[in-house]
Amino acid sequence: MEILSKLVTRQVWRMPKLWVGFLKCVYQTQPRSFHVLLQLPPQQLESALNRHANLRVPLASYANQPTVKSSLSRSTLAVLGLATETHVQQHLPTPMHHSETSTSVSGATL
């Protein structure tokens, strides 16, 4: 896994032949390789999941663990289909607070 992590830091996706081999390795070593996949930039993660679609569900389940999820960027969560839930949960209080503020402002102007 250390070698795969080093390949991520060296932007393995820029080397087409190595990228294909990298994807085969992370696929064959799952679930141990999930933390390596989550180190990829969102665009490359999307590309990896498009090539190996059957990685998406187990990787999303792994990433949905509270300790893992809290360390991931919003764009990575979006690629995994997990940002929508987070986005909705985080923004529910804001519109209600905003509408309360708007109502009180409207009431004040009447």
Secondary structure, 3 states (H helix, E strand, C coil): CHHHHHHHHCCHHHCHHHHHHHHHHHHHCCCCCHHHHCCCCHHHHHHHHHHCHHHHHHHHHHHCCHHHHCCCCHHHHHHCCCHHHHHHHHHCHHHHHHHHHHHHHHHHHC
